[in-house]
């Protein structure tokens, strides 16, 4: 009866080994699961890093492409601006050329509308108050339009003693209305140097012709004198004149010129 309990005790020992083996297997399983989870995490991290790298590369590429597009658009804008400026300059140069051509045409027209310049000159020998003889050279130029409604003239007189000279200018304009002469206006000016004294003269004449009745008009002049006194100073004198005239033409005889 005493040997039965010992056998029971010996028979209860194997379950402990089974528990140890189960614990070892569970530990191995947990180790395997941890290692697999680590590998998985490493793979996911590597894939995420590769994805981030690819995304950063794509972003840099897109940024570089956008910058290239921007630079290309800027260069195109600059080219277009330069082209527009060149076109504007070309237009300006063409306009200037056209203006010059028009000015030349107008000058040619003006020259064509004017008669050729006439030059006249002569020599005169005269004595002065002291009984000395001197030569007076005079040169005159005149020009008129083809229609004869405008004329211009200038005359210069110089004494051989070189202590006297005179310069005079004048212009005459004829006003036509409906092919008939309406009025005549004449302007004149003279400047003279006479042995240390100066003289200036301005004049205006207006004439109103009439074919049947009378021709009338008026003349206005202003004279300025600078006379040297004993103190080598000038005395200034001003004088004016006005003349009104009236004439009636009479026909004396008829002449036929063939």
C-alpha positions as CSV (number, residue, x, y, z in Angstrom):
1,X,0.0,0.0,0.0
2,X,2.9,2.3,0.7
3,X,4.3,2.0,-3.0
4,X,1.2,3.4,-4.6
5,X,1.7,6.9,-3.7
6,X,5.3,7.0,-5.1
7,X,4.2,5.8,-8.4
8,X,1.6,8.6,-8.6
9,X,4.2,11.1,-7.8
10,X,6.5,9.9,-10.5
11,X,3.7,9.9,-13.0
12,X,2.8,13.5,-12.4
13,X,6.3,14.9,-13.6
14,X,5.8,14.9,-17.4
15,X,3.2,17.7,-17.5
16,X,5.8,20.2,-16.3
17,X,8.0,19.6,-19.4
18,X,5.0,20.1,-21.6
19,X,4.3,23.4,-20.0
20,X,7.9,24.5,-20.5
21,X,7.8,23.4,-24.1
22,X,4.6,25.3,-24.6
23,X,6.1,28.4,-23.0
24,X,9.1,28.1,-25.1
25,X,7.0,27.7,-28.2
26,X,4.9,30.7,-27.2
27,X,8.1,32.7,-26.6
28,X,9.4,31.7,-30.0
29,X,6.1,32.6,-31.6
30,X,6.2,36.0,-29.9
31,X,9.8,36.5,-31.0
32,X,8.8,35.6,-34.5
33,X,5.9,37.9,-34.5
34,X,8.0,40.7,-33.1
35,X,10.7,40.1,-35.7
36,X,8.1,40.0,-38.5
37,X,6.5,43.2,-37.2
38,X,10.0,44.9,-37.1
39,X,10.6,43.8,-40.7
40,X,7.3,45.1,-41.7
41,X,7.9,48.4,-40.0
42,X,11.3,48.7,-41.6
43,X,9.8,47.9,-45.0
44,X,7.0,50.4,-44.5
45,X,9.5,53.1,-43.4
46,X,11.8,52.4,-46.4
47,X,8.8,52.5,-48.7
48,X,7.6,55.8,-47.1
49,X,11.1,57.3,-47.4
50,X,11.3,56.2,-51.1
51,X,7.9,57.7,-51.7
52,X,8.9,61.0,-50.0
53,X,12.0,61.1,-52.1
54,X,10.1,60.5,-55.3
55,X,7.6,63.1,-54.2
56,X,10.4,65.6,-53.5
57,X,12.0,64.8,-56.8
58,X,8.7,65.3,-58.6
59,X,8.1,68.6,-56.8
60,X,11.6,69.8,-57.6
61,X,11.0,68.8,-61.2
62,X,7.7,70.6,-61.3
63,X,9.2,73.7,-59.7
64,X,12.1,73.7,-62.2
65,X,9.7,73.3,-65.0
66,X,7.5,76.1,-63.7
67,X,10.6,78.3,-63.4
68,X,11.6,77.4,-66.9
69,X,8.1,78.3,-68.1
70,X,8.2,81.6,-66.2
71,X,11.7,82.4,-67.7
72,X,10.5,81.5,-71.1
73,X,7.4,83.6,-70.7
74,X,9.5,86.5,-69.5
75,X,11.9,86.2,-72.4
76,X,8.9,86.0,-74.8
77,X,7.4,89.1,-73.2
78,X,10.8,90.9,-73.5
79,X,11.0,89.9,-77.2
80,X,7.5,91.1,-77.8
81,X,8.3,94.4,-76.1
82,X,11.5,94.8,-78.1
83,X,9.6,94.0,-81.3
84,X,6.8,96.5,-80.4
85,X,9.5,99.2,-79.6
86,X,11.2,98.4,-82.9
87,X,7.9,98.7,-84.7
88,X,7.2,102.1,-82.9
89,X,10.7,103.3,-83.9
90,X,10.1,102.2,-87.5
91,X,6.8,104.0,-87.5
92,X,8.4,107.1,-86.1
93,X,11.2,107.0,-88.6
94,X,8.6,106.5,-91.4
95,X,6.5,109.4,-90.1
96,X,9.6,111.6,-90.0
97,X,10.5,110.6,-93.5
98,X,7.0,111.4,-94.7
99,X,7.1,114.8,-92.9
100,X,10.4,115.6,-94.6
101,X,9.0,114.6,-98.0
102,X,6.0,116.8,-97.4
103,X,8.2,119.7,-96.3
104,X,10.3,119.3,-99.4
105,X,7.1,119.2,-101.6
106,X,5.8,122.3,-99.9
107,X,9.1,124.1,-100.4
108,X,9.1,123.1,-104.1
109,X,5.6,124.3,-104.4
110,X,6.5,127.6,-102.8
111,X,9.5,127.9,-105.1
112,X,7.3,127.2,-108.1
113,X,4.8,129.8,-107.0
114,X,7.5,132.5,-106.9
115,X,9.1,134.2,-109.8
116,X,12.9,134.2,-110.0
117,X,14.9,136.6,-107.9
118,X,15.8,140.0,-109.6
119,X,19.0,141.8,-108.8
120,X,19.7,145.4,-109.8
121,X,22.7,147.5,-109.0
122,X,24.1,150.9,-110.1
123,X,26.8,153.5,-109.3
124,X,26.2,157.1,-108.7
125,X,28.8,159.9,-108.3
126,X,27.6,162.9,-106.3
127,X,29.1,165.8,-104.3
128,X,28.3,166.5,-100.7
129,X,27.8,169.8,-98.8
130,X,31.6,170.2,-98.5
131,X,32.0,170.0,-102.2
132,X,33.7,166.6,-102.2
133,X,32.7,164.0,-104.6
134,X,31.9,160.4,-103.5
135,X,30.6,157.3,-105.2
136,X,27.4,155.7,-104.1
137,X,26.9,151.9,-104.8
138,X,23.4,150.6,-104.5
139,X,22.3,146.9,-104.8
140,X,18.6,145.9,-104.8
141,X,16.8,142.6,-104.9
142,X,13.2,141.8,-105.4
143,X,10.9,138.8,-105.8
144,X,7.2,138.3,-106.5
145,X,4.7,135.5,-106.8
146,X,3.5,134.1,-110.1
147,X,0.2,135.9,-109.7
148,X,1.9,139.1,-108.7
149,X,-0.2,139.6,-105.6
150,X,2.8,139.5,-103.3
151,X,6.2,141.1,-103.8
152,X,9.2,141.6,-101.6
153,X,12.2,143.9,-102.0
154,X,15.4,145.1,-100.3
155,X,17.9,147.8,-101.2
156,X,21.3,148.7,-99.8
157,X,23.2,152.0,-100.5
158,X,26.8,152.4,-99.4
159,X,29.0,155.6,-99.9
160,X,32.6,155.3,-100.9
161,X,33.6,157.4,-97.9
162,X,32.2,154.6,-95.7
163,X,30.6,157.1,-93.3
164,X,27.1,156.7,-94.8
165,X,24.8,153.8,-95.7
166,X,21.2,153.0,-95.8
167,X,19.2,149.8,-95.9
168,X,15.5,149.6,-96.8
169,X,13.1,146.8,-97.1
170,X,9.5,146.6,-98.3
171,X,6.6,144.2,-99.1
172,X,3.4,144.7,-101.0
173,X,0.2,142.6,-100.9
174,X,-2.8,142.8,-103.2
175,X,-6.1,141.6,-101.9
176,X,-8.3,140.0,-104.6
177,X,-12.0,139.2,-104.1
178,X,-14.0,137.3,-106.8
179,X,-11.1,137.9,-109.3
180,X,-11.1,141.7,-108.7
181,X,-8.6,143.9,-107.0
182,X,-10.0,145.0,-103.7
183,X,-7.1,146.8,-102.0
184,X,-3.3,147.2,-101.9
185,X,-1.3,147.2,-98.7
186,X,2.4,148.2,-98.6
187,X,4.9,148.1,-95.7
188,X,8.3,149.7,-95.7
189,X,11.2,150.2,-93.3
190,X,14.5,152.1,-93.6
191,X,17.6,152.3,-91.4
192,X,20.4,154.8,-92.2
193,X,23.7,155.9,-90.8
194,X,24.7,159.5,-91.7
195,X,28.1,160.6,-90.5
196,X,27.6,159.6,-86.8
197,X,23.8,160.1,-86.8
198,X,21.2,157.4,-87.0
199,X,17.8,157.4,-88.6
200,X,14.9,154.9,-88.6
201,X,11.8,155.1,-90.7
202,X,8.6,152.9,-90.7
203,X,5.8,153.4,-93.2
204,X,2.4,151.9,-94.2
205,X,0.3,152.6,-97.2
206,X,-3.2,151.5,-98.0
207,X,-4.8,152.0,-101.4
208,X,-8.4,151.3,-102.4
209,X,-8.8,151.3,-106.2
210,X,-12.1,151.6,-108.0
211,X,-12.6,151.0,-111.7
212,X,-15.3,153.6,-112.3
213,X,-15.1,156.2,-109.6
214,X,-12.0,157.1,-107.7
215,X,-8.9,155.7,-106.1
216,X,-8.2,156.7,-102.5
217,X,-6.0,155.7,-99.6
218,X,-3.7,156.9,-96.9
219,X,0.0,156.8,-95.8
220,X,1.3,156.8,-92.3
221,X,5.0,157.2,-91.3
222,X,7.1,157.4,-88.2
223,X,10.6,158.8,-88.2
224,X,13.2,158.4,-85.4
225,X,16.4,160.5,-85.3
226,X,19.4,160.0,-83.1
227,X,21.5,163.2,-83.5
228,X,24.9,163.4,-81.8
229,X,25.5,166.6,-79.8
230,X,28.7,168.4,-78.7
231,X,29.0,166.0,-75.7
232,X,29.0,163.0,-77.9
233,X,25.6,162.0,-76.7
234,X,22.5,161.4,-78.8
235,X,19.4,163.5,-78.8
236,X,16.3,161.5,-79.7
237,X,13.6,163.0,-81.8
238,X,10.4,161.4,-83.0
239,X,8.2,162.6,-85.8
240,X,5.1,161.2,-87.5
241,X,3.2,162.0,-90.6
242,X,-0.1,161.0,-92.2
243,X,-1.2,161.7,-95.7
244,X,-4.7,161.0,-97.2
245,X,-5.0,161.1,-101.0
246,X,-7.8,160.9,-103.5
247,X,-7.3,160.5,-107.3
248,X,-9.6,160.1,-110.2
249,X,-8.3,158.5,-113.4
250,X,-9.1,160.1,-116.8
251,X,-8.7,158.3,-120.0
252,X,-6.8,160.4,-122.6
253,X,-6.6,158.0,-125.6
254,X,-7.1,154.4,-126.5
255,X,-4.0,152.5,-127.6
256,X,-4.1,149.0,-129.2
257,X,-0.9,147.0,-128.9
258,X,-0.6,144.0,-131.2
